[in-house]
């Protein structure tokens, strides 16, 4: 089937209606399945005037043609930290307004602490426990005033909002197949929509809320395609066991890379999440800058590593790294977690000397192996 451009909406079982830019309507029947991959869009917090100033979201922040002299970023998550890093590095005077008392609250504490240190060194002003209450843009100077709940008033040139996202499902015709418009589309490991009784509707990527990251969306797409093909051949496509049609890694081995200064990366569970899941875990930590290869890689290298081990099975279930190359080093932990490699075997994976990868040897030594 050729590529069809336009706005698509479900109109019934295996039926998609597409309205083209010229207003023509075309109905596309699906023989096997319909896959929804519409992604997400930014959420704007309930701040008076925010919808009238031409606020930046991640899209404007990554396509702007000029560097604002002063930028206020609302948020304390991944997008907020990355954009604060980028625009500060380009010369903007950046102020970060963070409602919580830490950055990256879903990560290991060491990650947020290192990013605070890095942003501060870049000259970013971070204000914790503060929320914007009102914004207004001057019609003449185009400057924006941001009022906060602690009584302050910040003047800037642009405001970037990075406080969360919602699914782009409001106008997909979900009601035509018995699903509420505007909701997430939870899916099983084959990406089949679980709230729908049929076996033909699938959701891939951020819209299913499983692991909202580009690389995981591509992983899900491969699994989804394999599942559709398997079922078309009359086979059940049961999940589990590492089958090609099962995006099971979404549940326990999602790697994340954050391009701040320093870089941070993680995969699997944090120590807190593992304990909340009922696992008996032990965590070990090591300064990456104490590894011989770190000094060869960069002057004044600074980095931290934390490993979370399931004591009952003797396998790694989580890892967090900070510092130069953290986003590359994390894949070793991903392989260890997905492969459920026992630590007694992992200790025989000898890292070359002198490399930053020797941190794995040091972590296992810290564990007692």
Backbone torsions as a table, in degrees:
resi	resn	phi	psi	omega
1	UNK	NA	136.8	179.5
2	UNK	-72.4	162.7	174.9
3	UNK	-67.1	131.1	178.4
4	UNK	-117.1	120.3	-179.8
5	UNK	-96.5	139.6	178.5
6	UNK	152.6	-171.9	178.7
7	UNK	-96.2	117.5	-177.9
8	UNK	-98.4	141.7	177.0
9	UNK	-140.6	141.7	173.3
10	UNK	-71.0	138.0	176.3
11	UNK	-123.1	0.3	-179.6
12	UNK	163.9	-171.7	-177.5
13	UNK	-63.1	121.8	178.9
14	UNK	55.4	31.0	179.5
15	UNK	-128.1	128.7	178.6
16	UNK	-124.9	128.8	177.1
17	UNK	-103.1	125.8	-177.1
18	UNK	-114.9	124.2	175.6
19	UNK	-100.8	116.3	-178.6
20	UNK	-75.8	170.1	-179.6
21	UNK	-64.9	-22.1	178.5
22	UNK	-91.3	5.2	177.6
23	UNK	90.8	-7.6	179.0
24	UNK	-71.1	145.8	-177.9
25	UNK	-114.7	133.9	179.5
26	UNK	-130.6	134.9	178.3
27	UNK	-102.5	125.9	-179.5
28	UNK	-111.4	112.3	175.1
29	UNK	-84.8	138.9	178.2
30	UNK	-102.5	130.0	-179.7
31	UNK	-74.5	-39.0	-175.6
32	UNK	-112.3	-53.0	-170.3
33	UNK	-157.2	161.8	170.8
34	UNK	-120.0	129.0	179.6
35	UNK	-111.4	123.8	177.4
36	UNK	-97.2	123.8	-179.5
37	UNK	-140.8	57.8	-172.1
38	UNK	-91.2	-7.2	175.3
39	UNK	71.8	-154.7	-176.2
40	UNK	-132.2	172.3	175.3
41	UNK	-137.7	156.2	-176.4
42	UNK	-65.8	149.1	173.6
43	UNK	-100.1	133.9	174.3
44	UNK	-98.2	129.3	179.0
45	UNK	-69.9	161.8	-178.1
46	UNK	-77.2	71.9	179.6
47	UNK	-109.9	124.9	-177.5
48	UNK	-56.6	128.1	175.6
49	UNK	87.6	-6.3	-174.5
50	UNK	-64.0	-32.3	-178.3
51	UNK	-82.1	3.9	-177.0
52	UNK	-118.7	1.0	-174.0
53	UNK	-105.5	-0.6	-174.4
54	UNK	73.0	50.6	-175.2
55	UNK	-64.6	149.0	173.6
56	UNK	-85.0	142.8	165.0
57	UNK	-118.6	-168.3	-180.0
58	UNK	-59.5	-31.3	-178.1
59	UNK	-67.2	-50.5	179.3
60	UNK	-65.1	-35.0	-177.3
61	UNK	-68.6	-21.0	179.9
62	UNK	-106.9	5.2	179.0
63	UNK	-130.3	-0.8	-177.3
64	UNK	-61.5	143.4	-176.7
65	UNK	-91.9	-12.6	-177.4
66	UNK	-136.3	154.1	-179.5
67	UNK	-90.3	119.5	176.7
68	UNK	-68.5	140.8	179.7
69	UNK	-64.7	-38.4	-179.3
70	UNK	-132.6	129.9	-178.4
71	UNK	-130.6	129.7	172.5
72	UNK	-105.6	127.5	178.5
73	UNK	-110.8	125.7	177.9
74	UNK	-101.9	114.4	-179.5
75	UNK	138.6	163.4	-179.7
76	UNK	-138.6	18.1	-179.4
77	UNK	-96.6	-160.0	-174.5
78	UNK	-60.9	-51.6	-177.6
79	UNK	-62.0	-43.5	-179.9
80	UNK	-60.5	-44.0	-178.1
81	UNK	-69.6	-42.1	179.4
82	UNK	-65.2	-44.4	-177.9
83	UNK	-70.4	-34.9	175.5
84	UNK	-63.1	-40.1	177.8
85	UNK	-63.9	-48.7	-175.7
86	UNK	-62.7	-51.1	-174.7
87	UNK	-72.0	-31.5	174.0
88	UNK	-65.7	-39.7	178.8
89	UNK	-65.0	-27.3	178.9
90	UNK	-85.7	-2.6	174.9
91	UNK	111.0	0.0	179.5
92	UNK	-78.5	145.7	172.6
93	UNK	-86.3	108.8	-169.4
94	UNK	-107.4	133.7	171.5
95	UNK	-119.3	128.8	-178.2
96	UNK	-106.1	120.9	177.2
97	UNK	-100.9	114.3	-173.1
98	UNK	-118.9	118.1	-178.8
99	UNK	-64.5	-36.6	-179.5
100	UNK	-82.3	-176.2	-179.9
101	UNK	-101.5	10.3	179.4
102	UNK	-155.1	161.8	172.9
103	UNK	-90.2	152.1	172.9
104	UNK	51.7	56.9	-172.2
105	UNK	-65.1	-19.1	177.9
106	UNK	-84.6	-3.2	-178.8
107	UNK	-98.3	174.7	170.2
108	UNK	-61.0	143.0	-178.3
109	UNK	-54.8	-33.8	-178.0
110	UNK	-61.2	-30.7	-179.4
111	UNK	-66.2	-51.3	179.3
112	UNK	-62.2	-38.1	-179.5
113	UNK	-64.4	-41.5	179.4
114	UNK	-68.4	-35.8	178.6
115	UNK	-69.2	-38.5	174.7
116	UNK	-57.5	-46.2	180.0
117	UNK	-60.7	-44.1	-178.4
118	UNK	-67.5	-43.1	179.6
119	UNK	-65.9	-40.0	178.6
120	UNK	-61.8	-40.4	178.7
121	UNK	-64.6	-28.5	177.7
122	UNK	-79.2	-9.9	-179.5
123	UNK	98.9	6.8	178.6
124	UNK	-73.0	134.2	174.3
125	UNK	-91.5	122.3	-179.5
126	UNK	-112.0	123.4	-180.0
127	UNK	-115.5	107.6	-178.5
128	UNK	-85.6	152.2	177.3
129	UNK	67.5	27.2	-175.7
130	UNK	-127.6	137.7	177.5
131	UNK	-126.3	144.8	173.8
132	UNK	-73.5	140.9	179.4
133	UNK	-115.8	-27.8	-177.8
134	UNK	-157.1	140.8	175.6
135	UNK	-133.2	149.9	177.7
136	UNK	-152.9	141.6	178.7
137	UNK	-107.3	131.0	178.0
138	UNK	-71.1	127.1	-176.6
139	UNK	-66.3	-22.5	-177.9
140	UNK	-94.5	-54.4	-176.6
141	UNK	-84.5	-17.7	-176.4
142	UNK	68.9	6.0	176.5
143	UNK	-72.2	150.4	-180.0
144	UNK	-111.7	133.5	173.5
145	UNK	-104.0	127.4	179.7
146	UNK	-112.6	114.1	176.8
147	UNK	-93.0	140.9	-177.4
148	UNK	-119.4	165.4	-174.9
149	UNK	-74.7	-1.8	173.9
150	UNK	-101.8	12.3	175.2
151	UNK	90.8	0.8	-179.0
152	UNK	-84.0	161.5	175.2
153	UNK	-135.3	114.7	-178.0
154	UNK	-103.0	136.6	177.6
155	UNK	-106.9	129.2	-178.5
156	UNK	-145.7	179.4	179.1
157	UNK	-99.9	-31.6	177.7
158	UNK	-143.5	154.3	175.2
159	UNK	-120.9	125.9	177.8
160	UNK	-107.5	125.4	180.0
161	UNK	-106.0	127.1	179.0
162	UNK	-143.3	74.4	-174.5
163	UNK	-121.9	11.8	178.6
164	UNK	137.3	172.6	-177.2
165	UNK	-139.2	160.2	177.9
166	UNK	-130.2	157.2	-176.9
167	UNK	-71.5	145.4	177.0
168	UNK	-90.4	73.2	-177.0
169	UNK	-128.4	13.1	-175.0
170	UNK	-70.8	-28.4	-175.7
171	UNK	-131.9	52.6	179.2
172	UNK	-109.2	-0.9	-177.3
173	UNK	76.6	24.4	-178.4
174	UNK	-59.8	-32.0	-179.1
175	UNK	-62.6	-24.1	179.7
176	UNK	-69.4	-18.2	178.2
177	UNK	-117.7	21.2	173.6
178	UNK	81.6	20.7	179.8
179	UNK	-117.3	147.3	-179.1
180	UNK	-73.7	136.0	178.0
181	UNK	-69.6	144.9	174.9
182	UNK	87.3	-4.5	-177.7
183	UNK	-91.3	163.7	167.3
184	UNK	-65.3	162.4	179.7
185	UNK	-120.4	80.5	-179.7
186	UNK	-55.7	138.7	-176.3
187	UNK	-135.1	156.3	177.1
188	UNK	-82.6	-171.5	-175.0
189	UNK	-66.5	-17.6	175.2
190	UNK	-92.4	2.6	-178.9
191	UNK	73.6	16.4	173.5
192	UNK	-77.8	132.5	-176.4
193	UNK	-65.8	120.8	-173.1
194	UNK	-78.1	-23.1	-177.9
195	UNK	-82.0	-3.2	-179.4
196	UNK	-108.3	134.3	-174.0
197	UNK	-72.9	-22.1	-177.7
198	UNK	-76.7	175.6	-179.6
199	UNK	-115.2	22.9	-173.5
200	UNK	-119.4	-7.7	-174.9
201	UNK	-104.9	125.1	-177.2
202	UNK	-125.7	155.1	177.0
203	UNK	-135.9	128.0	-175.5
204	UNK	-124.8	141.2	175.4
205	UNK	89.9	-159.9	-173.4
206	UNK	-53.9	-31.2	-173.4
207	UNK	-63.3	-22.1	178.7
208	UNK	-91.1	-5.2	171.8
209	UNK	64.6	20.8	-179.9
210	UNK	-82.0	-52.0	-178.6
211	UNK	-154.3	86.0	-170.7
212	UNK	-73.8	72.0	179.5
213	UNK	-141.0	146.0	-175.6
214	UNK	-57.3	-46.7	-176.7
215	UNK	-66.5	-30.6	177.5
216	UNK	-75.6	-31.3	175.4
217	UNK	-63.9	-40.3	177.5
218	UNK	-66.1	-39.5	176.5
219	UNK	-61.5	-44.8	177.9
220	UNK	-63.2	-39.2	-179.5
221	UNK	-61.2	-41.0	177.8
222	UNK	-64.4	-43.2	179.6
223	UNK	-65.6	-41.8	-179.5
224	UNK	-61.7	-46.8	179.8
225	UNK	-61.4	-40.9	178.9
226	UNK	-65.6	-38.3	-179.9
227	UNK	-66.8	-43.4	178.8
228	UNK	-60.9	-43.8	179.8
229	UNK	-64.2	-42.3	-179.0
230	UNK	-63.6	-44.2	-179.3
231	UNK	-70.4	-32.2	177.4
232	UNK	-64.0	-27.7	179.0
233	UNK	-85.8	3.8	177.2
234	UNK	85.8	12.0	178.3
235	UNK	-100.0	153.6	-169.4
236	UNK	-74.6	-23.2	-177.0
237	UNK	54.0	49.5	175.2
238	UNK	-66.1	147.5	-176.8
239	UNK	-91.6	167.8	-178.7
240	UNK	95.5	164.6	176.0
241	UNK	74.6	15.0	176.6
242	UNK	72.2	25.4	180.0
243	UNK	-69.4	154.5	-177.3
244	UNK	-62.7	-26.3	-176.6
245	UNK	-94.1	12.1	-178.7
246	UNK	-116.7	114.8	177.4
247	UNK	-86.7	50.2	-172.1
248	UNK	-68.5	-24.3	-179.3
249	UNK	-63.2	-19.0	175.9
250	UNK	-53.6	-28.9	-171.9
251	UNK	-88.7	-18.6	-173.3
252	UNK	-146.1	-6.4	-175.4
253	UNK	-145.2	61.3	-179.4
254	UNK	-96.6	109.4	178.0
255	UNK	-79.0	143.0	178.5
256	UNK	-132.5	137.7	179.0
257	UNK	-127.1	127.3	-178.7
258	UNK	-119.9	123.5	-172.7
259	UNK	-97.1	73.7	174.7
260	UNK	-109.6	-174.9	171.4
261	UNK	-117.4	103.6	5.9
262	UNK	-80.9	165.9	170.5
263	UNK	-64.3	149.3	171.1
264	UNK	-133.6	151.7	-178.6
265	UNK	-151.6	152.3	177.7
266	UNK	-151.4	163.6	172.6
267	UNK	-154.3	146.0	178.4
268	UNK	78.1	-148.0	-173.1
269	UNK	-96.9	144.9	166.1
270	UNK	-73.8	166.1	177.9
271	UNK	-59.7	-42.8	-179.5
272	UNK	-64.0	-45.7	-179.4
273	UNK	-63.5	-38.6	179.9
274	UNK	-64.3	-42.5	179.0
275	UNK	-67.4	-38.8	178.0
276	UNK	-65.6	-25.2	177.6
277	UNK	-82.4	-0.8	176.9
278	UNK	90.0	9.8	179.5
279	UNK	-83.6	143.2	173.2
280	UNK	-88.6	100.7	-173.1
281	UNK	-117.2	160.3	173.0
282	UNK	-132.3	134.7	-179.2
283	UNK	-111.6	140.5	174.6
284	UNK	-127.4	149.5	-177.6
285	UNK	-133.0	154.0	-179.9
286	UNK	-154.4	142.3	176.7
287	UNK	-79.0	119.4	-179.2
288	UNK	-66.4	-28.7	-179.5
289	UNK	-67.1	-11.5	176.4
290	UNK	-86.0	-4.4	177.8
291	UNK	-83.7	138.2	-175.2
292	UNK	-56.2	-40.0	-176.8
293	UNK	-66.8	-20.9	-178.8
294	UNK	-65.1	-41.6	180.0
295	UNK	-66.1	-31.6	177.4
296	UNK	-73.9	-32.6	-177.8
297	UNK	-71.3	-42.4	-177.7
298	UNK	-159.3	143.1	172.8
299	UNK	-65.3	144.7	177.1
300	UNK	56.9	33.8	176.3
301	UNK	-58.8	135.4	176.6
302	UNK	-136.8	126.1	-179.4
303	UNK	-161.8	160.1	-176.1
304	UNK	-136.8	144.3	178.8
305	UNK	-130.4	139.3	176.7
306	UNK	-136.6	130.3	-179.6
307	UNK	-117.8	135.0	178.0
308	UNK	-113.7	122.6	-173.8
309	UNK	-116.3	131.7	172.2
310	UNK	-78.6	108.0	-175.1
311	UNK	-64.1	-33.6	-177.2
312	UNK	-66.4	-39.4	-177.4
313	UNK	-100.7	-14.1	-179.2
314	UNK	67.6	37.5	-179.3
315	UNK	-130.4	157.7	176.5
316	UNK	-75.7	134.2	175.7
317	UNK	-120.4	-7.2	178.7
318	UNK	-163.2	150.9	178.0
319	UNK	-153.2	139.0	175.0
320	UNK	-131.9	134.0	-179.3
321	UNK	-130.0	145.3	171.9
322	UNK	-130.1	154.1	176.7
323	UNK	114.5	172.1	177.1
324	UNK	-55.1	136.1	179.7
325	UNK	75.4	3.8	-179.6
326	UNK	-57.6	-38.0	-177.7
327	UNK	-70.4	-19.4	175.4
328	UNK	-91.3	-39.4	-177.9
329	UNK	-65.0	-25.7	-172.0
330	UNK	-65.0	-23.6	-176.0
331	UNK	-64.9	-28.9	176.0
332	UNK	-59.3	-43.1	178.2
333	UNK	-67.4	-36.9	178.1
334	UNK	-59.4	-45.9	179.4
335	UNK	-62.5	-42.1	-179.4
336	UNK	-63.5	-39.2	-178.6
337	UNK	-73.2	-47.7	-179.5
338	UNK	-63.3	-40.4	-179.3
339	UNK	-80.0	-6.3	-177.5
340	UNK	48.6	48.6	-177.3
341	UNK	-74.2	120.7	178.3
342	UNK	-60.7	143.9	179.3
343	UNK	-60.1	-29.6	178.8
344	UNK	-67.0	-22.0	172.4
345	UNK	-92.2	-36.5	-176.7
346	UNK	-61.6	-30.3	-179.2
347	UNK	-67.2	-14.6	177.4
348	UNK	-89.6	-3.3	173.2
349	UNK	-85.4	91.0	-169.5
350	UNK	-85.6	120.0	177.5
351	UNK	-76.0	145.6	-179.5
352	UNK	-69.8	149.8	176.5
353	UNK	-104.6	140.7	-8.1
354	UNK	-100.5	109.7	178.9
355	UNK	-128.9	162.1	176.6
356	UNK	-65.0	-26.6	-179.1
357	UNK	-62.3	-12.9	176.8
358	UNK	-63.7	-10.0	176.2
359	UNK	-58.7	-29.5	179.4
360	UNK	-66.0	-38.8	175.4
361	UNK	-62.1	-43.6	-178.8
362	UNK	-66.4	-37.7	177.8
363	UNK	-64.2	-41.6	178.5
364	UNK	-67.6	-35.6	175.6
365	UNK	-65.6	-39.5	177.5
366	UNK	-63.8	-31.0	177.8
367	UNK	-73.0	-24.3	178.4
368	UNK	113.3	14.9	179.4
369	UNK	-98.2	NA	NA
